[in-house]
C-alpha cells in the first residue's frame, strides 16, 4: 500500500512528535473528555473528602467521586455532552456549576463552598438550561444506564436496536439493518476514536456488544469535518473503562431465556486505580430464530453469537495516557428456508478481530495530541448445502475477507472563543473475495413454457428458438446470460476470485466558535479515494446555532458537502460484473467500477426545553447525491452487493421527545418521515431484471416511523451506604427474589424488591 509523499510527510511529523514524548501511555478516548478541578472553602483552603457528582439528565450519565488530600477531583472518559456538577460536604452549602464537554482537552474548574450552619436537601432535578445543547447538529445522547434497560428486538443486533429506538431519522429494517436519513446502512461508527465505516449488521459482520459501551452520541445532521466516508449517521461511542473502579473487581452477570429457544448470557467486570485500569465484557447467545424468516414459522433458522471485549488503560502521569481495545467476535447461523426448501442447508459464519490502541498527550491546558492506530478484520464464510442439489433455486458459496488498517491523528486546541481540531486519517482496506453460484431449479430461468405458461424442464433445450419443435413456447422473460450457470441444463458453477486494496487518506480542520449565545462551526475536509475508482473530494462544512435564553430554545442550520465512498462488502464482484466483461452473465448495467458519491446536505432544526423536564429536538434534512449508494440482495440470502444509482433526492424530518427522570418515570419518543427518490440507471450489482431508468422509490422510503419507550423505576437507580469500612452500592429491581451472600452484609429489606450488591 502506497500513499502520496505529502501524506507520508504529514504522518511522519505527527509520529515524530509523539516519539519525543514519554512512552506510549489514554485515560479517555478521542470521543470523550475530562473534567478536573479543585474544591476550596471561603478562605481558599482545600476541602478534602467532598463528594463531587457530574451528570447529564437526558443521557442519564452519572459519575461520583470525592476530592483527595489536595482538594482535587477528576472525571475521565466523559462522552461529549453538557454536564451539571454538584459538590456537597457536611457543614457547607451545596455548590453547583455547569460545564460543556465538547473537546478531549481537559476542562479545569474551581468550585468554592460557602459555609452553612444548617444542612439542606440536595436538589438533583435538572434546570431547563441543563437539558439544552447550543450546537449546530442534530443528535441524540444515550448512556449505558438507559440502553441497558431497552428491549432487544433482534438477537445479535442490540446496537442497531438502540440506534433505531433512540435516534430520530433512523428507521429499522430486518436483521439489524437500519435506514439513517433515508440511506441504507450509511453509518460511521467511531469507537473510542477508531473510525469503522464498514457494515455492522450481523449478516455482514459482528456487532459491538452494548455492555462494553459507556455512552453513545448519535449525530444525524451536519457531520463535523473530522467525519467522512459514511455520514448520514455518525455514532460516537465511548467504551467502559476500569480506571478508578477500585482494586476489587466490580461487574455484572446476566442470564435469560425466551421463546424460540433463545438463551442469553453476558458478564462484565472492571477494576483499577487512578493510573491503571482493566475492563472486559463477555457475551454469548443462541436462538432458533436468529435471522428474520421468510415464513411465519422459523425453518432452519438456528444461530449463535459470541464476543469478547477488553480495554486496558495506563496513565502514569497527568499528561500522558494509553488505552488498548481488543475485540473478538463470531456469528454462526443457518439461512432460513421457505416451505419449498425443505432439504436446503445453507449456513454462514463471520469472525471479527479488532485491535485499536490510542495515545494522548496533553501539551498544556489548551492543547492535546491524539493518535489512534487500528487494524480490524471481518472473515465471512457462506456455505452451500453439503449436497448442492438440495439448494433451491440457487447454490451459493462465498469466502470473503475485509481487513481495514490505518490510523487517525489530530491536535485539539481550545483558547477563548475557539475549539479547534485539525488532523489526518490514513486508511487501507484489503479485500479478498471468492464467490460461487449455480442455478439448481429448472423453473428459475426456464427456456420454454407449456401452453398454460408453466415452466418445463426440457434439460436439452438451451435455445428458445427450439421450444416450438418440442411443442412448447419460448419464455419471454428468459435471461440468456444465466444459461451458462444453469446446472439443470448442462451449465457449470460460476467461480469468482479477486483481491484488491482500497486506499484512502484525508486531512481536516474544524472550529467551534462561541460568540455569546451564537455558536459557529466552520470546517473543511479533503479526501482522496483510491479504490477501484478514484475521486478527490473538497468538502466544506458549516453550521450555526443560536440560543434564545428567554424561551430556552436553540435554533440551528447547517450545510455539508460530503464524499460518500462505496461500500466495501462484495465491492470487487459487484464492480466487475460490468467492468470485467460479466455483463452478459448477470445483466449488470454499469460498465465501470462503483464510483464515489458526491452529496450536498442541508439541515435546519431546533431544540426546545419545556420547563426542566422535557426536551424536544426536531430536524429537517434535504440531501442530493450524484452516484447514490444502495444494495442488491441475492434472493432471500443475507448476501448483498453494493450498487450506485445515477442520483437521488432525499428529504424528511426527525423528532425526538425526551424526559428526565420524574418520580421514577422517564420516556423517549422518536418520529421520522422520509421522502426518498432514486434515479436510474444502476451501476454494479448482481441483478436478474431489466434496468430502471426513471425515478422510483426503494424499500427505504419511510413515510412514517414512530418508536416510544416509557420506563418506570420504583426507586433510584443507585444509592450508596457505608457500613463500617465497607462501601456497598445498592440497586433495586422490582419483583423477584433477593439473594444476599451470608456473612457479607445485612440490609433491612422490608419489600419484595431484589437488591444487587456490588462490594467495593
N, C-alpha and C positions, 0 to 999 in steps of 0.2 A: 504494500500500500504506500503510495507516494503522495505527498502534499506539496503545494507550491512553496517556493523558497520563502516568500514573505510570511506565510503561515508558520513555517518552521522557526523562523526568527522570533516571531511573537511568542510561540510556545517556549522557545529556549530562554527568552528573557524572564518569563514568569517562573519557569522551573529553576532558573539560575538564582532568582531572588529567594526562592524557598530553600535553596541549598545553603545559603548563608545563615538561615535561621537555626534555631535549636532543633534537635532531632524531631522527626515527624511525630508529633504528639498532639477530635473536636468535641467540646463539651456539648455542642449543639450542631444541628445540621445547617446547611445553607438555607433551608426553608424555615428556619426557626431563629429566634433571637434570645437575648439575655437581658434581664433587668437586675441591676445590682445597686446597692446603696448602703446608707447608714442611718441609724436612728439615734437621736440625741434628745436630752431634756432641755428645759428652758435656759439652763446655764451653759449649754453646749457640751456637757459631759455625755459620754456614750451610754446607751441603755442596753444592757445585756439581757438575754432571755426574753425579749419582747417577741410576741407572736405576730408574724407578718403573713398576710394572706393575699394572693393575687387570683383574680377570677374574671371570667367573661360570662355574663348572664345568658347570652344567646347560644354560644357554642357549648356551654356548661363546663368549660375547663376551669379547674380549681387546683391550686397548689398552696401548701402552707409550710413555713419554715420558722426558725427562731434566730434572733441575732446572736452572734458569737461574742467572745470576750472583748472584741473591739467595737461592738455595736453594729457590725456589718451583716448583710444578708445578700443572698444571690439566688436568682431563679434562672435556670437554663432550660434549653430545649422547648422554648415557648413558641407555639405556632403563631404566625403573623396575625395579629388582631389587636384591637384596643382592649385594655385591661383596667380593672379597678383594684388599687392597692389599699389595704386596710391594716393598721397596726394597733394592737391592744397590749396593754401592760397594766397590772394592778397598780392603783394609785395615780394613774394618768388617764386623761380623756382619750377617746378614740380619734386617731388621725387617719385621714383618707386622701388619696391622690390618684388621678387618672393618668395612664401612660398609654401611648400608641406604639406597638411594636411592628415596624414595617421595614426593618433592616436587621442584618446579622450583626451589625456593630453594636456592642453592649451599650445599653442606656443606663446612665447613672442618676440616681435620685437621692435627695437628702430629706428626711422626714423628722420634724420636730414635734415632740409630745408636750402637751400642756398639762400641768398638774391639776388634778381634780380630786377633791376630797371624797366625793360620793361616786360610787360606781354607777354606770349607766348601761342600759341594754345596747348591745352591738346590733346595728342595723345591717342586714345582709340583702336588703332589697335594692334592685338596680334603679338608678335615676334614668330619666329619658336620654340624657347625654351619653350614658354608658352603653346604650344599645344602638348608637349611630356610628357609622364609619364614613368619614369625609374622603372617599376615594372614588376615582372615575370609572371603576369597572364593576360590573355585576358579579356577585359571588355569594356563596353560602359557606358558613363555617360550622363544623361539627366536631365534637370531642369524643374521646373514647367512652366517656360516661354516658353519652347519648347513643352512639351507634351500637354499643354493646347491648342495648335493650331493644333494638329494632328487630323485626322478624326477618328470617332468611327465607326468601321465596324460591331460590334455585340453588341446590347443593353445589358447592364449589364456586359459587359466584356471589359470595357475600359482599364483596367490594362493589360490584355492579349494582346490587340491591340497594345499598346505602346511597350511592350516587343518584340512582333513579328516584329514590324516595325523598332526598333532601335537596337536590339541585334543581331549581326551576329551569325550564327549557330543555330538560333531558327526559326522553321517553324510553321506557324499557322495551326490549324485544326478546326473542326467545334465546335460551341458553346463555344468558349473561351478556348478550349484546345490548347496546342502547344507542339512541339517536341524540347526540348533543347538538342542539340548534339546527335540527334537520339533517345533519350529516350522519352517515353510517359509520360509527366507530372512529370518528375523527377526534381522538383524545390524546393528550400528552400527560404522562404521569411523571412527577418529579418526586422521587423517593429520597428524602434527605439530600436533595440537590442532584441526584443522579437522574438524567433525562431518559425516560423509556417511552418511545414513540410507536412501538410495535403493539400488536393486538394483545389484550389481556383477557379476552373471553376464554372460557375453559375449553372450547373446541379448537382454539388456536394455540393456547399456551396454558399456564397455570396462574391463578390469581394470587395476589399478595394477601396473606391472612389478616383479618381485622384485628385479632388480639395482639398483633405485633405493632399496631399503629397507635400513636397518642392522639393525633388530631389531623384533620384534613380541611383544606380550603378549596372549594370548587369554583373556579373562575370561568364564568360563562359569557363574558363580554370583555372586549378590549384587552387582549393579551399584551403584557409588557414586552419590551424588545428582547428580553433575555429568553423568551419562549418562541420556539419555531417548530416547523415540520407539521404538527397537528395542533390546531389552535382553537377549534370550536369549543373544546373543554380542556382546561388545564387543572390538574389535580395536584396541588401542593400538599404532600403528605410528610408528616414528621413521625418517625418511629419511636417506640418506647425505649427508655434508657434505664440502666441500673444505677446511674450516678446518684449519690446521696440517698440511696434506699436503705442503708444500714448494712452491717456485716451479716446479719441473719437474713436468710433468703425469705422473700415475700412473693406470693404468687396465687394463682387460682387454678382449680381443676374443675372441668365441666364434662358431664356425660349426658346424652339424651338419646331417646329412641322414639320413632314415629312411624307413620304409615309407609307403605311400600318397602318395608324392611329397612328403613333409614336409621342408621346409627351414627352418632357423632361423638367424638372425644377430643378434648383440647386441654392444654396445660400451658402455663407461662410462669416465669419466675424471674425476679431481678434482685440484685444485691450490689452493694458497692459503697465506697466512701466518696468524699468530695473530689478525689483525684482519679479513682479507678472505678469503673462500673461494668457490669455484665448483665445482659438480659437475653432470654431465649423464649421462643414460642413454638410449641409442637402441636400439630393438628392432624386429625385423620377422620375420614367419614366414608360411609358406604350407603348406597341406595339402590333399590330395584327400579327407580325411575330417575336415573342420573341426568339424562337429557330429556328435553321435551319430546313427546312421542307423536307420530302421525295418527295413531289410533287412540281412542279414549282409554282402552286397556293397554297398559305397557307390555310390549312384546319385545323380548331380547333387549332389555334396557338397563342392565346392571352396570354400575360403575363405582369407582372409589377414587379418592384423592388423599394424598399425604403431603405435608410440608413441614419444613424446619427452618426457623429464622433465628439468627443470633446477632447481637450487637455488642461490640466491645468498645469501651471508652477509656481514654487515657488523657489526663490533664495534669501534667507535672507542675506547671506554673500557671500564672494568671494570664499569660499572653499566648500560650500555645496549647493546642489540643488536637486529638485524633479520635476519629471513630471508624470502625471497620464493620461493615454489614456483610453478612453471608446468608444466602437463601438457597435452599434446595427444595424441590417440589416434584411431584409426579401425579399425573392423571392417567387412569386407565378406564375405558368404558366400552360397552357394546354399542353398536349402531342400531337404534330402534328399527324394528321391522314393521311392515304392514301385514295384513292378513294373508296376502298372496305371496309373502316371502317367508314361508314357514320354516324352510331349511337354511336360510341365509345366516351366516355367522361372520359378519364384518365387525372389526374392532379397531380402536385407536389407542395409542399410548403417547403421552407427551411428558418429557423430562426437562426441567429447567434448573439451570445453575446460574447464580449471580454472586459476584464479589465486587464490593464497592467501598474502598477506603475514602475518607475525607479528612482534609487537613485545613486548619485555620490558624492564622497568626494575626494578633492584634498589634498593629504598629503604634497606635495611640488611641485616645478616646474617640477619635473620629475616623480612623482608617483601619480596614480589615481586609486581609487577603484570604481567599478560599480556593482550594484546589480539590477537584473531585475526579479521580480516575475511576474507571469501571470496566468490567467485562461481564457479559451476560450471554447465555446460550439457551435456545429452545431446540429440542430434538424431537420431532414428531414422526411417529410411525403409524401408517394406516394399513391394516392387514385385511386381505380378502378372505373369503371362506376357504378352509382347507381344501375343499373341492370346489373349484371356481364355477362348476356347472350349477352349484347351489345358489350362486349370486344371480339376482334378478332385479332390474333388467341389465345391469352392468356389473362387471367385476372391476374393482379399482384397487390399486396399491400405491403407496406413497412412502418415501423416506425423505424427510425434509429437515434441514438443519439451518438455523439462523444464529449467527454469532455476532453480537454487537459489542464493539470495544471503542474506547476513546477517553477523553477527559474534558472537563469543563473547569475553567479558571476565571475568576473575576476579582475585582477590587471594589469594595463598598466604601463610600466616603460620605460622612454626614457633617455638615457645617452650616449653622444658621438656618436659612430657609431651604437649603438644598439637601436632598438624599440621593446621591449619585451612585450608579453602579456601571462599570464597564468591564468587558471580558471577552473571552473567546471560547469556542466549542469546536473540537475536532472529533470526528466520529467515522468509523468504518463498520460496515456490515457485510460479513462474509456469508453468501447464500449458496447452499448446495441443495439441489432438487432432483429427486428421482421419482418418476411417475409412470404408472402403467394403467391402461384402460382397454377393455374389450366389451363388445355387446354380446350378451348371453340369451336374450329373449328375441324370438323370431319376429314378434309383433312390435318391437320398439321402433324399428326403421324398416318396415316391410316394403318389399319391392312391388308386390302385387296384392290386390284385394279381390275378394269374391264379389259376386254381383250384389250382395247385401251390404257391401262396404266393409267387411271384416278382413283383417289381415290373414294371409295364408302363409304357411311355412315356405314351401317351394324352395328348398335349400339350394337347388342347382340354378335357379334363375337369379342373375345379378344385373341383368339389363332390362329395364322396364319395357323396352320395345318387344321383348319376347313374352310378355304376360298374355297377350291375346292368343297366341298359339296354344297356350295351355288352358284356355277357357277362362282366363282371369282378366282383370283390368288393371292398368298401371296406377300406382299410388301417387296422387298429385302432390302429396307432402313429403315425398322421398327426399332425404338428404344424401345425395350421391357421394359426398365426401366421406361419409361414415361407413360405406360399404367395405373398405379395406380392413375395418376394425370389427366387422360383424362375424363373430365366431360361428354363428349358425349357418353362415353361407360361405364357409371356407376362408374367412379372413383370419388375421393374426393380431395378437396383442400390440397395441401401440406402446412404445417404450421411449421415455424422455429422460435424459441425464445431462445436467448442466451445472456449472459452478461460476460464480462471478462475485466481485466485491463492489459494493456501493460505498462511495466516499462522499463525505460532506464536511464542510467547515464553515464557520460563521464567526463574525465579530459583532458586538452590540454595545450600545451606550444608552443609558436612560437616566432620567432625573425625575424626582418628585419635588415640586417647588410649592412651599406653603406660604401664601400671602394672606394672612388673616384668615377669613372664612373661605378663601378660594384656594383650591389645590390644582396645580397644573402638572401634567405628566407627559413631557415630550420624550421621544425615544427613536432610535434608528438601529435596524438590524440589517446586515448584509450577509447573504448566504450564497455559497457556491455548492451546487449539487452535481456530482459526477457519478452518475449511475449508468443504466442502460441508455439513458438520455442525459443531456446536460442542460443546466439552467443556472443563471445568476439572478438573484432577487434582491433589489434595493427596497427595503421595507420600512417606510416611515410610520410611526405610531404617535398618536397624540390624544390625550384625554383631559377633561377638566371636570371638577366637582365644586359645588358651592353650597355651603351650609347656611341655612336660614334659621338662626337660633330661636327666633320668636315662635316659630311653628314646629321646631325640631324636624326640619326637612332638609334632605340632601338632594340636590339636582345634579345630574351628570350627563355628559355626552362624550363620545369618543369616535375616532376613525382609526382603522387598522388596515395596512397593506401587508399581505402575508404571501409567502411562497409555500404552497401545500405540496409536500413531496409524496410520491406514490407509496402505497402500502407495500411492505417487503414480503409478506407471506405469499408464496406462489407467484412472485413477480416475474421470474425467469420464464416459466412456461406460459403465463398469461401474455407476456410481451412477444414471445417467439411464435405464437400461433399465427401472427401476421408477418412478423419480420423474418422468420426463418423458413418461410415457404409452407407453413402448415394451414394456410387459409382454406385450401380445398378439402382438408380433413375435417376441421372443426367449424368452419364457417365464420371465423373471426373477421371483422370488418377492417380494422385498422392494419396498416402496413408498417407502422413504426412502433418502437418500444414506448411504453407508457411515459408520457411527459409529466413534468411538474405542473401543478395548477397555480394560477395567479389570481388572487382574491382581493376585492375591496369590501370592507365590512364597516357598517355604521351601527352604533349603539346609542340609544337615549333612554334614560330611566330616572328613577327617584327612589329614595329610601325615606320612610316616614316612621317616626316613633309616636305611638299612641299611648299617652301617659308614660309610665315607666314599665309597662307590662307587655306591650305588643309592638312588634316591628313588622312593617310592610315594605317589601322590596319588589319593584317592578322594573322590567327592562324590555324594550322593543329592539329587535335586531333585523338588519337587512344585509344580505350578502349576495354578491355577484361574482361568479367564478368562471374563468376560462380554463378548460380542462378540469372538469369536476369529477371527483373520485366517487366510485360506487363499487359494487361487488356482483359477480355472477356466482350463483350457488349450483353445485352439481347435484341435481335431483334432490333426494331427501337426506343426502350425506352432509356432514359438517364441513366438507371441503368447499372452499370458495376461492374465487380468483379475482384479483383487483382489476378494475376496468376504469376507463375515463370516458365521460360524455363530453361533447363539444363545449357545453357551458351549462350553468344552472343559475336560477334566481330563487333565492330562499329568503323568506321573511316570516316573522312571527313574534310572539312575546312570551315571557315567563314571569310569573308572580309567585312570591313566597311570603307566607304569613307565619310568623313565629312568635311564641310567647316565652317569657321567663317562667320559672317555677313559681306558681301562685298556690300556696297552701297544698302542695303536692301535685297540682295539675300542671301539665305543660302540653303544648300542641304545636304541630308543624303541618302546614298545608302548602302544596305546590300546584300550580295550574299552568298549563302550557298549550299554546296554539301555534301551529306551523302551516305555512302555505309553501309547498316545495315543488318547483317546476324544473324539469331537466329537458335538454335539447340534444337530439342525436346529430350525427351518428356516434356509434360506440367504437372505442379503440381497445383492443385486447380482449382477454377472457376466453372461456370455452363456452360457446353458445351454439345451440342447435335450432335456431329460428332465424327469421329474417330481421335485418337491422331496423331500428326505429330511427326515423329522421325528423319527426315532428315533436312538438312539445308534449310531455306526458308527466305523470306523477308516479313515483315509486312507492314501495311499501313503507318508506319512512315519511310519507306525507301524514302529518299528525294534526288533524283538525281540532282535536281536544283530548287532553290528558290531565287527570287530576289524581293526586295522592294525598291522603290526610292520615296522620297518626296522632293519637291522643294518648297520653300516659298519665296515670295516677300513681303516685308513690306514697305509701302510707306514712312513712316517716322520712326524715332527712336521709340523703344518700349515705352519709358517713358522719360519725362523730368520734371524738377521741376522749378516752378516760384514762387517767393514770392511776394504777393500783400499785402502790408502793413504788418500786423501781421498774415496773413492767408497763410498757406503753402498749395499749391494746386498741386496735381500730375495729369498730363495730359497724356492721352493715345489716340493715333489716330487709327481709324479703317476705312479703305476705304469704301466708299459708305454709303447709309442710311441717315437718318435724325439725327440731333443733338438736344437733348432737354436739356436746361440748366435751372434749377430752378430759377425763378425770385427772385431777392432780395438777391441772394447768391454772385455771382461774374459775371463780364462781361469779356469776352475774345474776341479778334479780330478773327473772323472766315471768312476768305476770300475764303475758299474752301468748297467742299461738304462733307468733312470728318466729321465723327461723333466723338466727343470728350467725353471721360468718365472721370468725375471729382471725385476724392477721396479727400474729405475735411478732413484735419487732424488738 
